[in-house]
Structures are given as structure tokens and as C-alpha cells.
Amino acid sequence: MDGMKLAQFELLLILILISTVLLFAGMYLLAKFNRLFRRSIESELLRKNIAVWMIAICFITSLAPTTPNFYGAFYEGKLAIFYPFEWVTATLDSFFVFNISWLVIQYLDRTKLSFRKRMGIILFTIIACSMLVAIPTNYLGNKYLGEGASFNSLHVSLLFNFYMGCIIGLVYITMSYVDLERKRKLDEKELEVSKLQGLKTKAELDALHSKINPHFLYNALNSIADLSVTDGKKARKMTIALADLFRYSINYSDHNYSTVQEETQMAGVYLEIEKIRFEDQLNYSIHLDNDVTHYLVPRFLLQPVVENAVKHGLKATGKMTEISISIKSNGNGLQISVADNGPAFPDELTPGYGVKSIYDKLDLLFPGSYEIHFTNLPEKKVTMNIHKLMKNEPAI
């Protein structure tokens, strides 16, 4: 008799040890719930049903020694019936509770309810489903384990399932809150990165402006200084034009874009300054399609190109220089051309800081949506194709 009790005690210790291992296994699976079978099963609903079933089996089996039914079945030698019955009820509970709750969650995801209201409805659903499923499982338990196993009465089963529903619901709410906090912090980090990226872009564009404007100012002031000695009227006219150009820069210092119309007007002001300086050695023309004037381009996009045309054409050769600016629509983008009759581009063109600034601006403001071509035939010109139309809405 004592030997039988010792054997039963040893068996009970083994079952408790197995239950402890299964409890930790269930906790591990619960922690990895959203990642279980992600690579092997495409259907999210099927994947989560299997995961819930495995977690339920682990927890139900591990908690079996804590129930009165276990000891009744243990001492009556009915464990071979008890455990399969527990697994069947765990399967029914998990599939019923999870799938009903899943449908409710999917519906609530399409609503604009607050987090608290959503979690309250989900908690109520889990508790109600857990208690509802206790009715058939209690009936099955009384039928198959009732005799000699002291199976729970219905009100005990309902109370037990109520507490289990509360635990499951609170675990779900905790996991949802953790996910919500993680997402909120991630969104905050992404917003911070976006702001930093915006500040970085603005700083880079400001640096590009600072490279172009002082260089041009230096050249223009030298021209005004020369003309002030020889022709005061032209010096005055050039000074007014220079003031207009820098008013354009200063008044819009916080904007990285300008309209095609504004940009061509300022390019014309620059060319007018150079025309005043070099008199009859420079002619220019500007051609715009009527439907492109209100589209946006990077500020000071044209000025470096026309400055290079003057520098490498008129200043380098001293001959009559003709510069033609043309902007037209090109499908869903703009085609901007600056042609001149100066010396041809070399075969291996090395862009200076002015042309490089154009690339940098377009990289920042139209990334991956532009092309720049330098051609000598049939005429020498720089062609910039911007494959994106941005409207200046207030101008429309």
C-alpha cells in the first residue's frame, strides 16, 4: 500500500514537472505569438488559430494539476481519459473564443473608437465567449468524467471560465497597449527623423544659395564699379537690376521653389545686367509655353546655366553671344533648354560649382525625377527634363 502511494507521489511530481515545463513553453509561445509560422503559413487567420491552439494546449495541460478534476481522475486512474478530454475542451475553447474575438477585433479596426472603448468591448467579448463555451464542456465533463471524478458543477465551470476570460482579456489588452506604445514611439522617431531630414535639406539648399549668390554679387559689383567710371546711367540701371534680382532672393529666402515665370524673369534680369555691361555683344531671348508659367522649379535653377553661357561664350571669346531660353511642357514634365553659340562643350565635361549646384538642388527637390543633357549638335545647349509637374496652386 505504501509502495503504491509512493509510486503515485512520484508520478504526481513528474506530472507537475511536465506542467511547469509546458507553462514556460506556453509563455514563450505567447511572447512570440505574432511571429509564429509567419514564414510557413500565408493565411494570417489560420496561422493565428494554430498558434492559439498550441498556447491553449500548453496552458490547459500545465494548469491541470491545479483543478479538483485532476485529482479525482488521478486517484481513480482516469488520467488517460482526463487529458484527452482537457485537450478537446481546450481546442473547442480556443477556436470558439479566438475566432469570435477575431471577428469583433476586425470590425472594431474599421471604427474610430478610442483605445479604451475598443479594449472594453474586446474584453467583454472574450469573457462572454469563455463563459458560453463552459456550458457544452461542462456537459461533456459530467458525461465522461462525472462518475468518481468529482467534475465541477455548471456554476463552478462558469466562474472558472469567467476568471480565465478575464486573464486572457487582460493579457490581450496588455499586449495591445505595448504594441500601441511601441508604434507611438516609432512614429515619434520617424517624425523626428523626417524633421531632421527637412532641416538638413533646407540647410543644404541654403548652402547652395550661398555658393551662387555671393559669386554673382562679386562679379556684378565689379561690373558696376567699372561702369560707374565710364557710364553713370548704365551703372545706375545695372544697380537697379541687381537690386531686383536680390529682392527676388531675399523676399523668398524661406522657399526652395519658384514659378517658371518668376525664374525666367530673374534669369532675364541677370542677362540684362550682363547685356548692359557688354553692350552689343550679348543678345538673349526667352520662350515660354503659356501653360507652364505657374509650374514650380528649384529657385535659381536657370541663373547658373546662363551665367556659364556668358562666362564661356562672351567673356572667353569676346564675340557676339546669343543665348536662348526655352521652357515647354513635355508630357507629364517640363523641358528647360538653354542654348548659346559659344564654344562647344568638351568631350569630358567637368561641371563647375554652378552646374553642380543644379544637380544638388534637383537631387534634393526632384529626386530620381530629372535628367540633364549637354549637347553640341545640332546646337550647343543644356537641356533639363523634370519628370514631375508641381503646380503653384495660388497662381492657378
Disulfide bonds with the S-S distance in Angstrom:
none
